[in-house]
Structures are given as structure tokens and as C-alpha cells.
Amino acid sequence: MPLSKLTDLEHYLVEERLVEPLQLQEARRQLGRHVDYAALVKALEQRTFLTSYQAQKLLKHETEGLRVGPYKLLYRNASGSFARVFRGSSVDDGRVVAIKVLRQRHAEDPRAVMLFRREGELGKRLVHKNIVPIYEVGSDGDQHYFSMEFVEGGNFRDFIKIRKKFSVTDATQYVLDIAEGLEYALTAGLTHRDLKLSNVLLSAQGVAKLVDFGLAGQDASLASMEEEVDRAIEYATLEKGTFAPNNDPRSDLYFLGAIYFELLTGTAPYPATKSRDERRQFSRYRDVLPISSVDASLPSAVTAVVDRLLCIEPRERYQSPTELIADLRRVLSGDLTSVSNGSPSAPPAVPTIICIENRTKQQDALREYFSKHGYRVLVLTDPLRALNRVETERVAALLLIGDALGTEVTSVYQAALARCKRRQTAVVLALSPKMAELRGKITIPDHARVLHEAVTLRSIRQTLVEVTGITPPATADNES
């Protein structure tokens, strides 16, 4: 209700228990006989009986957003298009809590209310030191809210802006905290589905805690509201591009890898953007550079963990939070060699091939076919980036598609021969019939093959086995 008169203000403040009667009397005494609406609000603020947030609302003669259920709202901490989060306190015992309130424009939408309450009820089930607990889910008229622990600290997005990056020990400990929270949630059948820096809080005691399980275990296809779809874009894009099942727990681990990467380097593994179209581009997640190319001083055991988390192929990532936790504890204990040198949790020996192809349909065909036949497949559009990738990680073969390279095919092939020879990487060039004449004009050393007749995906695969000497384990079961 809008407040206009001094008497209305005084009645409202006491009735809603925003201030105590004695506090109101003290402010009035300070003002003497010269009391008006604005002067009283400012006096209450000066004596810290009202917060600046509350005072600004009252000076605008507004009451919405000052009280919900048994809580008075002190400050607004975060705001999204779906809900807002406030620092609040109980009017009964003064206990400080965080209050998440559904925005009014969604309050009459039954689906929005259902999704909001679902988030709160799921959160109440999760009781773990690395998950922010939810205490109460309620409604107050047309306001829907839930209360949770107020973490005195902040989220990692804000910390990164100030500190830029963290030490290896601190970053690893925080990622271990997150992994333990994910492990616990998984025992309850829940995945997070929205892991990012702003959804991890760091307490004043230095403990990382997960917040916002709003999409936990939820199929993105069920999310019709704009905010829900927006929040699911990254996960949906990753899983569609890798043919992973919906709600794959390994998707949380990929985005945990992105958090680890940024905590260590101060740089995101893929460009930050608010564009939905850019966030729907699979290449954004597929073409992540090894973390050592950003900071070569990081211990190899740490870079091995980060790179494995960010493997685009789900089967090459850690398969569970439990598996990741074991390696993180090794890093923290100083047992660095067992993380990457033959430990049970080391990545499986899956051969990597890099394909240079800029046509979407052909990209999808290459990725699907060779993944099915046991390869880790990276499809890049930029030849220079592909050659640089060969320098930074172990690649079994570089596949050049002549039609994709066009007039650059000869120069890229020659550059690839030199670069790949140093790295003991095979080169396979697939020429279309109109380019077949090039075969007689280029050199073909032992580590290269050039195909120009009846080129098919199967013939390329057979050539890869021949030139690399590697037969992926999945090949025997997929002969088509």
C-alpha cells in the first residue's frame, strides 16, 4: 500500500514490526516539534533503525519489498528476471537469513510459482556443509518466497572481480568443496544444472557453498519460461553437441571445470557473452584451450585435472564427483604424480583427432561418426587454431577436408606436415574429385595420407587406423 501521511507511516512501521515503538519514539524526540514524513524516515536511517534500502523505499512512499512472511527485508543482494534475493531478519527473534522472492510479474503464473516452490522444496532436502540450506518455503498473499542461510561473504563472480585469481591451494580446496556438494546431491538423485561462479558462495570461514538448485535434475525441454530456458542454454548445448543424455551428471563436472579454470587463471575458458545465439554455439565449449596455454606455471597435476574436467567428450571427463574428489585430495596432499601418471583416475587412452571443417552439416557428421567409432573428435573451423592445438596436446591425427579449405588447401597441408611431424601426429587430407589433381603436386611423407577417390567416412577411418597404428576400442563393435 502507498504511504502518504506521517501517521500512516508510523502505524505501518510499528504494525509490520520494521521498527520497535521505543525506536520510533527516540527518533521523534531527536526531531523535536519539527517532524514530517521524510524527516522521520531519515532520522530512523541515521540511527540505523532502518537500512538505506528500507529508507529509500519509504521515501518513495512504497511498502512492497519491505516485509514478506515473518521477515523484514534489509537489503537487496541480487536480482534476476525470475526472482530477487534479499538479506532479511526474522521479526520474532532477529535471526539473519537470505530471502528469495519470486518477482511479482510471475506471481500469477501457476507454472512460475510451481517452479519456484520446487526449487525451495528440493533445497530443503539437501543438508550438507557445501550446500546453502533452505529453511522455509512460504507465501504471503501474492508473494512467494523461501528463506535460507545468509552466507556472510559473497559469490565467486564478485571475488574474481576483486582478487582476479586464487592460489592453486585455495582454488583446489574450493573446487573440492563444490565437488563434495555435488556428490551429496547426486546421492539424492539431483544434478545442479546451473553451475557458474555466481551460484557458488564463499563464506567468511572460507568454505564454498552451492546455491540455486532451481534447475536440479530438470529436463531443459520442460522449461518454457524465458528465464528457465536462458539458464539451461549452456547445459542443453553441451549435451546436444556431445550426444549426452539429459541431466547427465558429467555436465555439472564440465562446468565445474570452467569454474576451476577461472579461479586459477582469472580468465574464463570460453568468452563471456549475454547473447543467447553465441551461448548456443557448441564450438564455444568444444574449442577450449588447455589451461597450460593460459598459465604455464601451473602444476601439471592441476592442469591434468582441469583439462579432464573440460574434455568435450563425456566419457573422457571424470565420470562422477567421487572420482574427481580423489584427485583433488591428491593435489592438496602434494601427491601430484598419481593424478596424471597412471593412477586409476587417469583419463582413458582415447585417440584424439582434429578435423578442419567449416560446414555445419559436415561438422555434425564427422563428430557423430568418429565419436561412435571410439575417437575423441575436435572439429575446428580455423586452420591456424587447429595447428596450434596440435602443439598443446596429444593428437593422433589431423584431418584436413579439402572442400572446407578451398584455395588454402595446399598451404595448410604443407604447414600441417611440418607441425605434425614434430609432434608425431598423422595428417590425412581428403580431396573431393574436383581437387584430385592436387595429389600429384604435393609430397606425401610417411606420416601423411591423401585420399581422392571414393572418399567416405569409412575410408577415412580405415586410413586413420593405418597411418596412426591405433585401433580405438569402440571400432570392433561399430563396423558400419
C-alpha positions as CSV (number, residue, x, y, z in Angstrom):
1,M,0.0,0.0,0.0
2,P,1.3,3.5,-0.7
3,L,2.0,5.7,2.3
4,S,1.3,9.4,2.2
5,K,0.8,10.7,5.7
6,L,3.1,10.8,8.8
7,T,0.5,8.9,10.9
8,D,0.2,6.2,8.2
9,L,4.0,5.8,8.2
10,E,4.2,5.4,12.0
11,H,1.4,2.9,12.1
12,Y,2.9,0.9,9.3
13,L,6.4,0.7,10.8
14,V,5.1,-0.5,14.2
15,E,2.4,-2.8,12.8
16,E,4.8,-4.5,10.4
17,R,7.5,-4.6,13.1
18,L,10.0,-2.8,11.0
19,V,11.0,-0.7,14.0
20,E,10.2,-1.0,17.7
21,P,7.9,1.6,19.3
22,L,10.8,2.8,21.5
23,Q,12.9,3.3,18.4
24,L,10.2,5.3,16.8
25,Q,9.9,7.4,20.0
26,E,13.6,8.0,20.1
27,A,13.7,9.3,16.5
28,R,10.8,11.6,17.2
29,R,12.5,13.0,20.3
30,Q,15.6,13.8,18.2
31,L,13.4,15.8,15.7
32,G,11.5,17.7,18.4
33,R,8.4,19.5,17.1
34,H,9.7,19.7,13.5
35,V,8.5,16.2,12.4
36,D,7.4,15.3,9.0
37,Y,7.3,12.1,6.9
38,A,10.7,12.5,5.2
39,A,12.4,13.8,8.3
40,L,11.3,10.8,10.4
41,V,12.5,8.3,7.8
42,K,15.9,9.9,7.6
43,A,16.2,10.1,11.4
44,L,15.4,6.4,11.6
45,E,18.0,5.7,9.0
46,Q,20.6,7.8,10.7
47,R,20.1,5.9,13.9
48,T,20.4,2.6,12.0
49,F,16.8,1.6,12.9
50,L,16.1,1.5,9.2
51,T,18.5,0.4,6.5
52,S,19.3,2.6,3.5
53,Y,17.3,0.1,1.3
54,Q,14.2,0.4,3.6
55,A,14.6,4.2,3.8
56,Q,14.7,4.7,0.1
57,K,11.6,2.6,-0.4
58,L,9.7,4.5,2.3
59,L,10.8,7.9,0.9
60,K,9.1,6.8,-2.4
61,H,6.0,6.0,-0.3
62,E,6.4,2.3,-1.2
63,T,5.8,-0.7,1.0
64,E,6.2,-3.6,-1.4
65,G,9.5,-5.4,-0.8
66,L,9.8,-4.4,2.9
67,R,8.2,-7.4,4.6
68,V,7.4,-10.9,3.5
69,G,6.1,-13.6,5.9
70,P,7.8,-13.3,9.2
71,Y,10.8,-11.5,7.7
72,K,11.7,-7.9,7.2
73,L,13.8,-7.3,4.1
74,L,17.0,-5.3,4.9
75,Y,19.0,-5.1,1.7
76,R,18.7,-6.5,-1.9
77,N,21.6,-8.7,-2.6
78,A,20.9,-10.0,-6.1
79,S,18.2,-9.6,-8.8
80,G,17.2,-11.6,-11.8
81,S,14.3,-11.6,-14.1
82,F,12.8,-14.5,-12.2
83,A,13.4,-13.7,-8.5
84,R,15.3,-11.4,-6.2
85,V,17.4,-12.3,-3.2
86,F,17.4,-10.1,0.0
87,R,19.2,-10.1,3.3
88,G,16.5,-10.3,5.8
89,S,15.8,-10.9,9.5
90,S,13.1,-12.5,11.5
91,V,10.8,-10.1,13.2
92,D,10.4,-12.7,16.0
93,D,14.0,-13.4,17.0
94,G,16.2,-11.2,14.8
95,R,17.8,-14.1,13.1
96,V,19.5,-13.0,9.8
97,V,18.6,-15.0,6.7
98,A,18.6,-14.7,3.0
99,I,15.2,-14.4,1.4
100,K,14.5,-15.3,-2.2
101,V,11.3,-13.7,-3.5
102,L,9.5,-14.5,-6.8
103,R,9.1,-11.4,-8.8
104,Q,5.6,-10.0,-8.9
105,R,5.2,-10.4,-12.7
106,H,5.4,-14.2,-12.3
107,A,3.2,-14.4,-9.2
108,E,0.0,-15.1,-11.1
109,D,1.6,-17.7,-13.4
110,P,1.0,-21.1,-11.9
111,R,3.9,-22.7,-13.7
112,A,6.3,-20.0,-12.4
113,V,5.1,-20.5,-8.9
114,M,5.4,-24.2,-9.2
115,L,9.0,-24.0,-10.5
116,F,9.9,-21.5,-7.7
117,R,8.4,-23.7,-5.0
118,R,10.0,-26.7,-6.5
119,E,13.4,-25.1,-6.1
120,G,12.7,-24.3,-2.5
121,E,11.4,-27.8,-1.6
122,L,14.3,-29.5,-3.4
123,G,16.7,-27.3,-1.4
124,K,15.1,-28.3,1.9
125,R,16.1,-31.9,1.2
126,L,19.7,-31.1,0.8
127,V,21.5,-30.8,4.1
128,H,25.3,-30.6,3.5
129,K,28.1,-28.3,4.6
130,N,28.8,-27.3,1.0
131,I,25.2,-26.6,0.0
132,V,23.3,-23.5,1.3
133,P,20.4,-24.8,3.4
134,I,16.9,-23.7,2.7
135,Y,14.7,-23.3,5.9
136,E,11.2,-22.4,4.9
137,V,9.1,-22.2,1.8
138,G,6.1,-20.0,2.1
139,S,3.6,-17.5,0.6
140,D,2.4,-14.2,2.0
141,G,-0.6,-13.0,-0.1
142,D,0.6,-12.9,-3.7
143,Q,4.3,-13.0,-2.6
144,H,6.1,-16.3,-2.8
145,Y,9.4,-16.8,-1.0
146,F,11.8,-19.1,0.7
147,S,14.4,-18.4,3.4
148,M,17.9,-19.8,3.5
149,E,21.2,-19.4,5.3
150,F,22.7,-16.0,4.8
151,V,26.3,-16.5,3.8
152,E,28.5,-13.7,5.0
153,G,30.9,-13.4,2.2
154,G,29.8,-13.3,-1.4
155,N,29.8,-15.2,-4.7
156,F,32.9,-16.2,-6.7
157,R,32.0,-13.9,-9.6
158,D,32.3,-10.9,-7.2
159,F,35.5,-12.3,-5.7
160,I,37.1,-12.8,-9.1
161,K,36.4,-9.1,-10.0
162,I,38.4,-8.1,-6.9
163,R,41.1,-10.7,-6.5
164,K,41.5,-11.6,-10.2
165,K,42.5,-15.2,-9.3
166,F,43.2,-17.6,-6.4
167,S,46.2,-19.6,-5.4
168,V,46.4,-23.2,-6.5
169,T,45.7,-24.4,-3.0
170,D,42.7,-22.2,-2.4
171,A,41.2,-22.8,-5.8
172,T,41.6,-26.6,-5.4
173,Q,40.1,-26.5,-2.0
174,Y,37.0,-24.6,-3.2
175,V,36.5,-26.9,-6.1
176,L,36.8,-29.8,-3.7
177,D,34.1,-28.2,-1.6
178,I,31.8,-27.9,-4.7
179,A,32.5,-31.5,-5.8
180,E,31.6,-32.7,-2.4
181,G,28.3,-30.8,-2.5
182,L,27.6,-32.3,-6.0
183,E,28.4,-35.8,-4.7
184,Y,26.0,-35.4,-1.9
185,A,23.2,-34.0,-4.2
186,L,23.8,-36.9,-6.6
187,T,23.0,-39.4,-3.8
188,A,19.7,-37.7,-3.5
189,G,19.2,-38.1,-7.3
190,L,19.9,-34.5,-8.1
191,T,22.2,-32.7,-10.5
192,H,22.7,-28.9,-10.3
193,R,22.2,-27.9,-13.9
194,D,23.3,-24.3,-13.4
195,L,26.8,-24.3,-12.2
196,K,28.6,-20.9,-12.6
197,L,30.6,-18.5,-10.5
198,S,27.6,-16.6,-9.2
199,N,26.0,-19.8,-7.9
200,V,28.8,-20.6,-5.6
201,L,29.2,-18.6,-2.4
202,L,32.3,-18.3,-0.3
203,S,31.6,-18.0,3.4
204,A,33.6,-15.8,5.8
205,Q,35.2,-19.1,7.1
206,G,36.5,-19.9,3.6
207,V,34.0,-22.6,2.7
208,A,32.5,-22.8,-0.8
209,K,28.8,-23.5,-0.8
210,L,26.4,-24.3,-3.7
211,V,23.3,-22.3,-4.1
212,D,20.4,-22.2,-6.6
213,F,19.3,-25.7,-7.4
214,G,16.4,-24.3,-9.4
215,L,17.1,-26.5,-12.4
216,A,18.2,-29.5,-10.4
217,G,17.6,-32.6,-12.4
218,Q,15.2,-30.8,-14.7
219,D,14.9,-31.5,-18.4
220,A,15.5,-28.2,-20.2
221,S,12.8,-29.2,-22.7
222,L,10.3,-28.8,-19.9
223,A,11.4,-25.2,-19.2
224,S,9.1,-23.0,-21.2
225,M,9.7,-19.7,-19.3
226,E,12.3,-17.4,-20.7
227,E,14.4,-17.3,-17.6
228,E,14.4,-21.1,-17.2
229,V,15.4,-21.6,-20.8
230,D,18.0,-19.0,-20.5
231,R,19.6,-20.6,-17.5
232,A,19.6,-24.0,-19.3
233,I,21.2,-22.9,-22.6
234,E,24.8,-24.0,-21.7
235,Y,23.8,-27.4,-20.5
236,A,21.5,-28.1,-23.3
237,T,24.1,-27.0,-25.9
238,L,26.8,-29.1,-24.4
239,E,24.7,-32.3,-24.1
240,K,23.2,-31.9,-27.6
241,G,26.6,-31.4,-29.1
242,T,28.1,-34.5,-27.4
243,F,25.1,-36.7,-27.7
244,A,25.0,-37.0,-23.9
245,P,21.7,-37.8,-22.1
246,N,19.7,-35.1,-20.4
247,N,20.6,-34.5,-16.8
248,D,24.0,-36.1,-17.3
249,P,26.0,-35.7,-14.0
250,R,29.1,-35.2,-16.1
251,S,27.7,-32.0,-17.4
252,D,28.0,-30.5,-13.9
253,L,31.6,-31.6,-13.9
254,Y,32.3,-29.8,-17.2
255,F,31.0,-26.5,-15.8
256,L,32.9,-27.2,-12.6
257,G,36.0,-27.4,-14.7
258,A,35.1,-24.0,-16.2
259,I,34.9,-22.6,-12.6
260,Y,38.3,-24.2,-11.7
261,F,39.9,-22.8,-14.8
262,E,38.7,-19.2,-14.0
263,L,39.6,-19.5,-10.3
264,L,43.2,-20.5,-11.2
265,T,43.8,-18.0,-14.1
266,G,41.3,-15.2,-13.6
267,T,40.2,-15.9,-17.2
268,A,37.1,-17.7,-18.4
269,P,37.8,-20.8,-20.6
270,Y,35.3,-19.5,-23.2
271,P,34.3,-15.9,-23.9
272,A,31.7,-14.4,-21.7
273,T,28.6,-13.3,-23.5
274,K,24.9,-12.4,-22.9
275,S,24.0,-13.4,-26.4
276,R,21.8,-16.5,-26.5
277,D,22.8,-17.3,-30.0
278,E,26.5,-17.3,-29.0
279,R,25.8,-19.4,-25.9
280,R,24.0,-21.9,-28.2
281,Q,27.2,-22.4,-30.3
282,F,28.7,-25.7,-29.5
283,S,32.1,-24.6,-30.6
284,R,32.2,-22.2,-27.6
285,Y,32.5,-25.2,-25.3
286,R,34.3,-27.6,-27.7
287,D,37.3,-25.4,-28.6
288,V,38.5,-24.6,-25.1
289,L,42.3,-24.3,-25.0
290,P,44.3,-26.3,-22.4
291,I,44.8,-24.3,-19.2
292,S,48.6,-24.6,-19.5
293,S,48.4,-22.3,-22.6
294,V,47.0,-19.6,-20.4
295,D,49.3,-20.2,-17.4
296,A,52.3,-22.4,-18.0
297,S,53.4,-22.1,-14.3
298,L,50.5,-24.2,-13.0
299,P,51.5,-27.7,-11.7
300,S,51.0,-30.4,-14.3
301,A,48.8,-32.4,-11.9
302,V,46.4,-29.4,-11.6
303,T,46.3,-28.8,-15.3
304,A,45.6,-32.5,-15.9
305,V,42.5,-32.3,-13.6
306,V,41.2,-29.1,-15.3
307,D,41.7,-30.4,-18.8
308,R,40.0,-33.6,-18.0
309,L,37.0,-31.8,-16.5
310,L,36.8,-29.8,-19.7
311,C,37.0,-32.7,-22.1
312,I,34.3,-32.2,-24.6
313,E,33.6,-36.0,-24.8
314,P,31.6,-37.0,-21.7
315,R,33.4,-40.4,-21.4
316,E,36.7,-38.7,-21.2
317,R,35.7,-36.5,-18.2
318,Y,35.6,-37.6,-14.7
319,Q,32.6,-39.9,-14.5
320,S,31.4,-38.9,-11.1
321,P,32.1,-36.3,-8.4
322,T,33.6,-39.1,-6.3
323,E,36.2,-39.8,-8.9
324,L,37.1,-36.1,-9.1
325,I,37.3,-35.7,-5.3
326,A,40.0,-38.4,-5.1
327,D,42.3,-36.5,-7.5
328,L,41.6,-33.1,-5.8
329,R,42.6,-34.6,-2.5
330,R,45.8,-35.9,-4.0
331,V,46.6,-32.5,-5.3
332,L,46.0,-30.9,-1.9
333,S,48.1,-33.6,-0.2
334,G,51.0,-33.0,-2.5
335,D,50.8,-36.4,-4.2
336,L,51.0,-34.8,-7.7
337,T,52.3,-37.7,-9.8
338,S,49.4,-40.1,-9.2
339,V,46.9,-37.7,-10.7
340,S,48.2,-37.8,-14.2
341,N,50.7,-40.7,-14.4
342,G,48.9,-44.0,-14.5
343,S,46.6,-43.6,-11.5
344,P,43.2,-45.4,-11.7
345,S,41.6,-42.0,-12.2
346,A,43.8,-41.0,-15.2
347,P,41.9,-40.3,-18.5
348,P,41.3,-43.3,-20.7
349,A,43.5,-43.8,-23.7
350,V,41.1,-42.5,-26.4
351,P,42.8,-41.2,-29.5
352,T,42.1,-37.6,-30.4
353,I,41.6,-36.4,-34.0
354,I,41.2,-32.8,-35.0
355,C,39.1,-32.1,-38.1
356,I,39.1,-28.8,-40.0
357,E,35.7,-28.3,-41.4
358,N,33.5,-25.1,-41.5
359,R,30.2,-26.5,-42.8
360,T,27.7,-27.3,-40.0
361,K,26.2,-30.4,-41.6
362,Q,29.6,-31.9,-42.3
363,Q,30.8,-31.0,-38.8
364,D,27.9,-32.9,-37.2
365,A,28.5,-35.9,-39.4
366,L,32.2,-36.0,-38.6
367,R,31.6,-35.6,-34.9
368,E,28.9,-38.2,-34.7
369,Y,30.6,-40.9,-36.9
370,F,34.1,-40.7,-35.4
371,S,32.8,-40.4,-31.8
372,K,30.7,-43.6,-32.4
373,H,33.9,-45.3,-33.5
374,G,35.9,-44.6,-30.5
375,Y,37.7,-41.3,-31.2
376,R,37.7,-38.0,-29.3
377,V,36.8,-35.6,-32.0
378,L,37.6,-31.9,-32.1
379,V,36.1,-30.1,-35.1
380,L,37.6,-26.6,-35.7
381,T,37.0,-24.1,-38.4
382,D,40.2,-22.1,-38.2
383,P,43.3,-23.9,-39.6
384,L,45.7,-21.9,-37.5
385,R,43.9,-22.7,-34.3
386,A,43.9,-26.4,-35.3
387,L,47.6,-26.3,-35.8
388,N,48.2,-24.5,-32.5
389,R,46.0,-27.2,-30.8
390,V,48.3,-29.9,-32.1
391,E,51.2,-28.1,-30.3
392,T,49.4,-28.0,-27.0
393,E,48.0,-31.6,-26.6
394,R,48.5,-35.1,-27.7
395,V,46.7,-35.6,-31.1
396,A,46.7,-38.8,-33.0
397,A,45.8,-37.3,-36.4
398,L,44.8,-34.1,-38.1
399,L,42.1,-34.5,-40.7
400,L,42.0,-31.9,-43.5
401,I,38.9,-31.6,-45.6
402,G,39.8,-30.2,-49.0
403,D,36.4,-28.6,-49.8
404,A,36.4,-26.8,-46.4
405,L,39.9,-25.3,-47.0
406,G,39.3,-24.3,-50.6
407,T,42.2,-22.4,-52.2
408,E,44.1,-22.6,-48.9
409,V,44.3,-26.4,-49.0
410,T,47.9,-26.7,-50.3
411,S,49.4,-24.1,-47.9
412,V,47.5,-25.6,-44.9
413,Y,48.6,-29.1,-45.8
414,Q,52.3,-28.1,-46.1
415,A,52.1,-26.3,-42.7
416,A,50.4,-29.3,-41.2
417,L,53.1,-31.6,-42.4
418,A,55.8,-29.6,-40.7
419,R,53.9,-29.0,-37.5
420,C,52.6,-32.5,-37.1
421,K,56.0,-34.2,-37.9
422,R,57.4,-32.6,-34.8
423,R,54.5,-33.8,-32.7
424,Q,54.4,-37.3,-34.2
425,T,50.8,-36.6,-35.4
426,A,49.5,-38.1,-38.6
427,V,48.0,-36.0,-41.3
428,V,45.1,-37.1,-43.5
429,L,44.0,-35.0,-46.4
430,A,40.6,-35.8,-48.0
431,L,40.2,-34.3,-51.5
432,S,37.0,-34.0,-53.5
433,P,37.0,-35.3,-57.1
434,K,37.5,-31.7,-58.4
435,M,40.6,-31.4,-56.3
436,A,42.0,-34.9,-57.2
437,E,44.7,-33.4,-59.4
438,L,46.4,-31.8,-56.4
439,R,47.5,-35.3,-55.2
440,G,50.2,-35.4,-57.9
441,K,51.5,-32.0,-57.0
442,I,52.2,-32.5,-53.2
443,T,54.5,-34.6,-51.2
444,I,53.2,-37.4,-49.1
445,P,55.6,-38.4,-46.3
446,D,55.2,-41.4,-44.1
447,H,53.1,-39.7,-41.5
448,A,50.6,-38.5,-44.1
449,R,47.9,-39.9,-46.4
450,V,46.0,-38.2,-49.2
451,L,42.5,-39.6,-50.2
452,H,41.0,-38.6,-53.6
453,E,38.9,-41.5,-54.8
454,A,35.5,-42.6,-53.4
455,V,36.2,-40.7,-50.1
456,T,33.8,-41.8,-47.4
457,L,33.8,-41.5,-43.7
458,R,34.6,-45.2,-43.5
459,S,37.5,-44.9,-45.9
460,I,38.8,-42.0,-43.8
461,R,38.5,-44.1,-40.6
462,Q,40.3,-47.0,-42.2
463,T,43.1,-44.7,-43.3
464,L,43.4,-43.2,-39.8
465,V,43.9,-46.7,-38.4
466,E,46.5,-47.4,-41.0
467,V,48.6,-44.2,-40.6
468,T,48.3,-43.9,-36.8
469,G,48.6,-47.6,-36.0
470,I,45.8,-47.0,-33.4
471,T,42.6,-49.0,-33.4
472,P,40.1,-47.4,-31.0
473,P,38.4,-50.0,-28.7
474,A,34.9,-49.0,-29.9
475,T,35.8,-49.8,-33.6
476,A,35.4,-53.5,-33.3
477,D,31.7,-53.0,-32.2
478,N,30.9,-50.4,-34.9
479,E,31.9,-51.7,-38.3
480,S,29.3,-49.9,-40.3
